[in-house]
Amino acid sequence: MNRVIEAVAPARLGPGFRRLMVSAWVSNLGDGIALAAGPLLVASQTRSPALVSLAMLLVGLPWLLFGLFAGAVADRVDRLRMVVVANLLRAVVLVALCVTILTGAVSIAVALGALFLLGAAEVFADTAYRTFLPMLVDKADLGIANARLQAGFITLNQFAGAPVGAALFAVGMAVPFGAQVGCVLLGVVLVGRIALPPGPVRGEVDTHVLRDIADGVRWLVGHPPVRTLALVIVTFNITWAAAWSVLVLYSLDVLHMGPVGYGLLTTAAAAGGLVGTFLYGWLERHVPLATLMRACLTLEVLMHLGFALTRVPWLAVLIMFGFGVYAFAWGALSQAVRQRAVPTAYQGRVGSVYSVAIYGGTVIGSGVGGLVAERGGILAPFWFAFVGSGITLALVWRQLGHIAHADDAPEDVPGDAPGVPRSAGPAG
């Protein structure tokens, strides 16, 4: 058992990371349960495609509405307390939702309202939560630490959570949401045991929250490697979402795989992601970071081309497996690069800009993909993604070497935080 624990969470990462990892894995299980139970609850109240799709929109909308504000708050207050309070509010909303289900008072309006409130609380909890890792782990270990967190996300959120949520919903509509309450509260207990420096990372703050947001954006814009990384992420999310938005139609009408085949595609991506996260440590030790970044983005471009050309189901499944391998390796790498470069007092604000870019890019890409498919057919979004991501990669190819070592770039810390350390170091 000790060997397994050491392989998953090496002792050098510290006890703080192990507690963070377990709490993240518990939260991922709860979120995975909700991933299936939420849409099932909405579908039990309405068969309107517009309202069902609105439920999906309400999950991501809070990031666009509150993301930047949550980042500023995370840099102003005690981050540990912010996570605890936000998750307790999530638990309150979930308990209220369970009560409405058990009493028969639930409706489509109640379901949609609960999903929005849960999404809003999650924005504040996750924004502060993502600032913990650079405060607990040495910069050299951020890549492997991010990979381990992503492994839990893949295993518990994507693999285990959704089928468990669907099975619990079949037992009773309130059961999966009650289970999520348990996961949220257990996560709160585990988070409370993480040793972080008490109080806000910036000390006393006398600036307006809008000024804080502006300072965070200004820091990002003034740091060329981090700025370029943000542009790469938003652009590649637009092209990815354009293709992904019609993936279900592609699997049904082009590959003729049926509903089970579509599920196989998404499962293959998750399986590849699990492989990618556990390979990441070896890749980081043996492959230069710039080369690894270029390889991941090149594979993304080639994936779109492969989907545009293939009509063979097993080849599409293989492509999706490869997508999972490089996409989750890229996720661990890009987060580590950003976390190493951003000062501790700016982790919340700069991280929130990235989150807004990711969700904004996904929303834009999904809309573009639908329009392109309407005019050019199901394969058109994949060609659009291939050309768009290929052009982007060509433009940033030389800059990727600088991005990979963004923490070597000189810092321009504006405003009220001169001399703020990049990392508080590992906690005991």
C-alpha positions as CSV (number, residue, x, y, z in Angstrom):
1,M,0.0,0.0,0.0
2,N,2.8,2.4,0.8
3,R,4.3,1.8,-2.6
4,V,1.0,2.6,-4.3
5,I,0.7,5.8,-2.2
6,E,4.2,6.8,-3.1
7,A,3.7,6.2,-6.8
8,V,0.4,8.2,-6.9
9,A,1.5,11.0,-4.5
10,P,5.2,11.0,-3.9
11,A,6.3,12.0,-0.3
12,R,8.3,14.9,-1.7
13,L,5.1,16.7,-2.7
14,G,4.3,16.9,1.0
15,P,1.3,16.0,3.2
16,G,-0.5,19.2,2.2
17,F,-0.6,18.0,-1.4
18,R,-1.9,14.6,-0.4
19,R,-4.8,16.2,1.5
20,L,-5.5,18.5,-1.4
21,M,-5.5,15.5,-3.8
22,V,-7.9,13.5,-1.8
23,S,-10.3,16.4,-1.3
24,A,-10.1,17.1,-5.0
25,W,-10.9,13.5,-5.9
26,V,-13.9,13.4,-3.5
27,S,-15.2,16.6,-5.1
28,N,-14.7,15.2,-8.5
29,L,-16.8,12.2,-7.6
30,G,-19.6,14.5,-6.4
31,D,-19.4,16.6,-9.5
32,G,-19.4,13.5,-11.7
33,I,-22.6,12.3,-10.0
34,A,-24.2,15.7,-10.7
35,L,-23.0,15.6,-14.3
36,A,-25.5,12.8,-15.0
37,A,-28.1,13.6,-12.3
38,G,-28.6,17.3,-13.3
39,P,-29.6,16.8,-16.9
40,L,-31.7,13.8,-15.9
41,L,-33.6,16.0,-13.4
42,V,-34.2,18.6,-16.0
43,A,-35.4,16.0,-18.5
44,S,-37.8,14.7,-15.9
45,Q,-39.4,18.1,-15.7
46,T,-39.5,19.0,-19.4
47,R,-39.0,17.6,-22.9
48,S,-38.3,21.1,-24.4
49,P,-34.9,21.0,-26.3
50,A,-34.5,24.7,-25.5
51,L,-34.9,24.2,-21.8
52,V,-32.7,21.1,-21.7
53,S,-29.9,23.0,-23.6
54,L,-30.5,26.0,-21.3
55,A,-29.5,23.7,-18.4
56,M,-26.1,23.1,-20.0
57,L,-25.7,26.8,-20.6
58,L,-26.4,27.6,-17.0
59,V,-23.6,25.3,-15.9
60,G,-21.0,27.4,-17.8
61,L,-22.6,30.8,-17.6
62,P,-21.5,31.6,-14.0
63,W,-17.8,31.4,-15.1
64,L,-18.4,34.2,-17.7
65,L,-20.5,36.3,-15.2
66,F,-18.5,35.9,-12.0
67,G,-15.1,34.4,-13.0
68,L,-13.0,37.6,-12.9
69,F,-14.7,38.8,-9.8
70,A,-14.1,35.5,-8.1
71,G,-10.4,35.7,-9.0
72,A,-10.1,39.2,-7.4
73,V,-11.8,38.0,-4.3
74,A,-9.5,35.0,-4.0
75,D,-6.5,37.4,-4.0
76,R,-8.2,39.6,-1.3
77,V,-9.4,37.1,1.3
78,D,-8.3,33.9,3.1
79,R,-8.4,31.4,0.3
80,L,-9.0,28.4,2.5
81,R,-12.0,30.1,4.1
82,M,-13.3,31.1,0.7
83,V,-13.3,27.5,-0.5
84,V,-15.0,26.3,2.7
85,V,-17.8,29.0,2.6
86,A,-18.5,28.5,-1.1
87,N,-18.8,24.7,-0.7
88,L,-21.0,25.0,2.3
89,L,-23.3,27.2,0.2
90,R,-23.3,24.5,-2.5
91,A,-24.4,22.0,0.2
92,V,-27.2,24.3,1.3
93,V,-28.5,24.6,-2.3
94,L,-28.3,20.8,-2.7
95,V,-30.2,20.2,0.5
96,A,-32.9,22.6,-0.6
97,L,-33.1,20.9,-4.0
98,C,-33.5,17.5,-2.3
99,V,-36.3,18.9,-0.1
100,T,-38.2,20.2,-3.2
101,I,-37.8,16.8,-4.8
102,L,-39.0,14.8,-1.8
103,T,-42.0,17.1,-1.2
104,G,-43.0,17.2,-4.9
105,A,-42.4,20.9,-5.1
106,V,-39.6,20.6,-7.7
107,S,-40.2,22.2,-11.1
108,I,-38.2,23.1,-14.2
109,A,-37.7,26.6,-12.8
110,V,-36.4,25.2,-9.5
111,A,-34.1,22.8,-11.3
112,L,-32.6,25.4,-13.5
113,G,-32.3,27.9,-10.7
114,A,-30.5,25.3,-8.5
115,L,-28.1,24.5,-11.4
116,F,-27.2,28.2,-11.8
117,L,-26.7,28.7,-8.0
118,L,-24.5,25.6,-7.8
119,G,-22.5,26.8,-10.8
120,A,-22.0,30.2,-9.2
121,A,-20.8,28.7,-5.9
122,E,-18.5,26.4,-7.8
123,V,-16.9,29.4,-9.6
124,F,-15.8,30.8,-6.2
125,A,-14.8,27.5,-4.7
126,D,-12.8,26.3,-7.7
127,T,-11.1,29.7,-8.3
128,A,-9.7,29.8,-4.8
129,Y,-9.0,26.0,-4.8
130,R,-6.7,26.3,-7.9
131,T,-4.5,28.7,-6.1
132,F,-3.5,26.1,-3.4
133,L,-1.2,24.0,-5.5
134,P,1.6,26.6,-6.0
135,M,1.5,27.3,-2.3
136,L,2.0,23.7,-1.4
137,V,4.3,22.2,-4.0
138,D,7.8,23.3,-5.3
139,K,7.7,24.8,-8.7
140,A,9.7,21.8,-10.1
141,D,6.9,19.4,-9.0
142,L,3.9,21.4,-10.3
143,G,3.6,19.4,-13.5
144,I,3.4,16.0,-11.8
145,A,1.1,17.4,-9.1
146,N,-1.3,18.8,-11.7
147,A,-1.2,15.4,-13.6
148,R,-2.2,13.6,-10.4
149,L,-5.1,15.9,-9.8
150,Q,-6.2,15.4,-13.4
151,A,-6.0,11.6,-13.0
152,G,-8.6,11.9,-10.2
153,F,-10.8,14.1,-12.4
154,I,-10.7,11.6,-15.3
155,T,-11.3,8.5,-13.1
156,L,-13.9,9.8,-10.7
157,N,-15.6,12.6,-12.6
158,Q,-15.7,11.1,-16.1
159,F,-15.5,7.4,-15.6
160,A,-17.2,6.7,-12.2
161,G,-19.3,9.7,-11.4
162,A,-21.7,9.8,-14.4
163,P,-22.7,6.1,-14.2
164,V,-23.0,6.3,-10.4
165,G,-25.2,9.4,-10.7
166,A,-27.4,7.8,-13.3
167,A,-27.8,4.7,-11.2
168,L,-28.6,6.7,-8.1
169,F,-31.2,8.7,-10.0
170,A,-32.9,5.5,-11.0
171,V,-33.2,4.6,-7.3
172,G,-34.7,8.0,-6.5
173,M,-34.5,11.5,-7.9
174,A,-33.2,13.0,-4.7
175,V,-30.6,10.3,-4.0
176,P,-27.7,11.5,-6.3
177,F,-28.0,15.0,-4.9
178,G,-27.9,13.7,-1.4
179,A,-24.8,11.8,-2.3
180,Q,-23.3,15.0,-3.7
181,V,-24.0,16.7,-0.4
182,G,-22.0,14.0,1.3
183,C,-19.1,14.5,-1.1
184,V,-19.1,18.3,-0.7
185,L,-19.1,18.1,3.1
186,L,-16.4,15.5,3.2
187,G,-14.4,17.7,0.8
188,V,-14.8,20.6,3.2
189,V,-13.5,18.6,6.1
190,L,-10.5,17.5,4.1
191,V,-9.7,21.0,2.8
192,G,-9.9,22.3,6.3
193,R,-6.9,20.0,7.2
194,I,-4.6,21.6,4.6
195,A,-1.9,23.6,6.1
196,L,-1.8,27.0,4.4
197,P,-0.6,30.4,5.7
198,P,-3.6,32.0,7.5
199,G,-5.2,35.1,6.2
200,P,-5.1,36.9,2.8
201,V,-2.0,36.5,0.8
202,R,-1.9,40.3,0.1
203,G,-2.4,41.4,3.7
204,E,-4.4,44.6,4.1
205,V,-6.0,45.7,0.8
206,D,-7.4,49.2,0.3
207,T,-8.1,49.0,-3.5
208,H,-11.4,48.5,-5.2
209,V,-12.2,45.1,-6.5
210,L,-12.4,46.5,-10.1
211,R,-8.9,47.9,-9.7
212,D,-7.7,44.4,-8.6
213,I,-9.3,42.8,-11.7
214,A,-7.6,45.4,-13.9
215,D,-4.3,44.8,-12.2
216,G,-4.6,41.1,-12.8
217,V,-5.4,41.6,-16.5
218,R,-2.6,44.2,-16.8
219,W,-0.1,41.7,-15.2
220,L,-1.1,39.0,-17.8
221,V,-0.9,41.4,-20.7
222,G,2.5,42.7,-19.5
223,H,4.0,39.2,-19.3
224,P,4.6,38.0,-22.9
225,P,4.9,34.2,-22.3
226,V,1.8,34.0,-20.1
227,R,-0.1,36.3,-22.5
228,T,0.8,34.2,-25.4
229,L,-0.2,31.0,-23.5
230,A,-3.6,32.6,-22.8
231,L,-4.1,33.4,-26.5
232,V,-3.2,29.9,-27.5
233,I,-5.6,28.4,-25.0
234,V,-8.6,30.6,-26.1
235,T,-7.9,30.0,-29.8
236,F,-7.5,26.3,-29.5
237,N,-10.6,26.1,-27.3
238,I,-12.6,27.9,-30.1
239,T,-11.4,25.5,-32.8
240,W,-11.8,22.4,-30.5
241,A,-15.3,23.4,-29.4
242,A,-16.3,24.0,-33.0
243,A,-15.5,20.4,-33.9
244,W,-16.7,18.9,-30.6
245,S,-20.1,20.6,-30.9
246,V,-21.1,18.3,-33.8
247,L,-19.2,15.2,-32.6
248,V,-22.4,13.4,-31.8
249,L,-23.8,14.0,-35.3
250,Y,-20.4,13.0,-36.7
251,S,-20.5,9.7,-34.9
252,L,-24.1,9.0,-35.9
253,D,-24.2,10.3,-39.5
254,V,-20.6,10.0,-40.7
255,L,-19.2,7.0,-38.8
256,H,-22.7,5.3,-38.4
257,M,-21.7,4.1,-34.9
258,G,-25.0,4.7,-33.1
259,P,-25.5,6.0,-29.6
260,V,-23.3,3.3,-28.1
261,G,-20.5,4.2,-30.5
262,Y,-20.7,7.9,-29.5
263,G,-20.3,6.8,-25.8
264,L,-17.3,4.7,-26.9
265,L,-15.7,7.8,-28.5
266,T,-16.0,9.8,-25.2
267,T,-14.8,6.8,-23.2
268,A,-11.8,6.4,-25.4
269,A,-10.8,10.0,-24.8
270,A,-11.1,9.6,-21.0
271,A,-9.0,6.4,-21.2
272,G,-6.4,8.1,-23.1
273,G,-6.4,11.0,-20.6
274,L,-5.8,8.6,-17.8
275,V,-2.8,7.2,-19.7
276,G,-1.5,10.7,-20.4
277,T,-1.7,11.9,-16.8
278,F,0.3,8.9,-15.6
279,L,2.8,9.2,-18.4
280,Y,3.3,12.9,-17.7
281,G,6.1,12.5,-15.1
282,W,8.2,10.4,-17.5
283,L,7.5,12.9,-20.4
284,E,8.5,15.9,-18.2
285,R,11.8,14.2,-17.3
286,H,12.8,13.1,-20.8
287,V,11.2,15.6,-23.2
288,P,12.1,19.4,-23.2
289,L,9.0,21.4,-22.2
290,A,9.0,23.4,-25.5
291,T,9.1,20.2,-27.5
292,L,6.3,18.7,-25.4
293,M,4.1,21.8,-25.9
294,R,4.7,21.8,-29.7
295,A,4.0,18.0,-29.9
296,C,0.7,18.4,-28.0
297,L,-0.5,21.3,-30.2
298,T,0.6,19.6,-33.4
299,L,-1.3,16.5,-32.4
300,E,-4.4,18.6,-31.8
301,V,-4.1,20.0,-35.4
302,L,-3.6,16.5,-36.8
303,M,-6.6,15.2,-34.8
304,H,-9.0,17.6,-36.6
305,L,-7.5,16.5,-39.9
306,G,-7.9,12.9,-39.0
307,F,-11.6,13.3,-38.1
308,A,-12.2,15.3,-41.3
309,L,-10.7,12.5,-43.4
310,T,-11.7,9.2,-41.7
311,R,-14.9,7.2,-42.1
312,V,-13.6,4.2,-40.2
313,P,-15.1,3.8,-36.7
314,W,-12.1,2.0,-35.1
315,L,-9.7,4.6,-36.4
316,A,-11.9,7.4,-35.0
317,V,-11.8,5.6,-31.6
318,L,-8.0,5.4,-31.8
319,I,-7.8,9.1,-32.6
320,M,-10.0,9.9,-29.6
321,F,-7.7,7.8,-27.4
322,G,-4.7,9.7,-28.7
323,F,-6.6,13.0,-28.1
324,G,-7.1,12.0,-24.4
325,V,-3.4,11.2,-24.0
326,Y,-2.0,14.5,-25.3
327,A,-4.9,16.8,-24.2
328,F,-4.5,15.9,-20.5
329,A,-0.7,16.0,-20.8
330,W,-1.1,19.5,-22.2
331,G,-3.5,20.4,-19.4
332,A,-1.0,19.4,-16.7
333,L,1.9,21.2,-18.5
334,S,0.1,24.4,-19.3
335,Q,-1.3,24.8,-15.8
336,A,2.2,24.1,-14.3
337,V,3.8,26.7,-16.6
338,R,1.3,29.3,-15.6
339,Q,1.5,28.5,-11.9
340,R,5.3,28.8,-11.9
341,A,5.2,32.2,-13.6
342,V,2.4,33.9,-11.7
343,P,3.2,35.5,-8.3
344,T,1.2,34.1,-5.4
345,A,-0.8,37.4,-5.0
346,Y,-2.0,37.2,-8.6
347,Q,-2.8,33.5,-8.8
348,G,-6.5,34.1,-8.3
349,R,-6.9,36.9,-10.8
350,V,-4.7,35.5,-13.6
351,G,-6.2,32.0,-13.1
352,S,-9.7,33.4,-13.4
353,V,-8.8,35.1,-16.7
354,Y,-7.7,31.7,-18.0
355,S,-11.0,30.1,-16.8
356,V,-13.0,32.8,-18.5
357,A,-11.0,32.4,-21.7
358,I,-11.6,28.6,-21.6
359,Y,-15.4,28.9,-21.1
360,G,-15.6,31.9,-23.5
361,G,-13.7,30.1,-26.2
362,T,-15.9,27.0,-25.7
363,V,-19.1,29.1,-26.0
364,I,-17.8,30.9,-29.1
365,G,-16.5,27.7,-30.7
366,S,-19.8,25.9,-30.1
367,G,-21.7,28.6,-31.9
368,V,-19.3,28.8,-34.7
369,G,-19.3,25.0,-35.2
370,G,-23.1,25.0,-35.4
371,L,-23.2,27.7,-38.0
372,V,-20.3,26.2,-40.1
373,A,-22.0,22.8,-40.0
374,E,-25.4,24.3,-41.1
375,R,-23.7,25.8,-44.2
376,G,-21.0,23.3,-45.0
377,G,-22.1,20.0,-43.6
378,I,-21.0,17.9,-40.6
379,L,-17.4,17.7,-41.7
380,A,-17.0,21.5,-42.2
381,P,-16.3,22.2,-38.5
382,F,-13.4,19.7,-38.5
383,W,-11.9,21.4,-41.5
384,F,-12.4,24.8,-39.8
385,A,-10.7,23.5,-36.7
386,F,-7.8,22.0,-38.7
387,V,-7.1,25.3,-40.5
388,G,-7.7,27.5,-37.5
389,S,-5.5,25.6,-35.1
390,G,-2.9,25.0,-37.8
391,I,-2.6,28.8,-38.5
392,T,-2.4,29.5,-34.8
393,L,0.3,26.9,-34.2
394,A,2.4,28.3,-37.1
395,L,2.1,31.8,-35.6
396,V,3.2,30.8,-32.1
397,W,5.7,28.1,-33.0
398,R,8.8,30.1,-32.1
399,Q,7.2,31.7,-29.0
400,L,6.4,28.3,-27.5
401,G,10.0,28.0,-26.3
402,H,9.5,31.2,-24.3
403,I,6.1,30.0,-23.0
404,A,7.6,26.7,-21.7
405,H,10.0,28.7,-19.5
406,A,7.6,31.5,-18.6
407,D,8.9,31.6,-15.0
408,D,12.3,32.7,-16.3
409,A,10.8,35.9,-17.7
410,P,11.1,39.1,-15.6
411,E,8.1,39.9,-13.5
412,D,6.2,43.1,-13.9
413,V,4.2,43.3,-10.7
414,P,1.9,46.4,-10.8
415,G,-0.1,48.1,-8.2
416,D,0.2,47.2,-4.5
417,A,2.2,44.0,-4.5
418,P,5.9,44.7,-5.0
419,G,8.2,41.9,-4.1
420,V,5.4,39.3,-3.6
421,P,7.0,35.8,-3.8
422,R,6.0,33.6,-6.6
423,S,5.4,30.7,-4.2
424,A,5.0,30.2,-0.5
425,G,6.8,26.9,-0.8
426,P,5.8,23.6,0.5
427,A,3.7,23.5,3.6
428,G,4.4,21.1,6.4
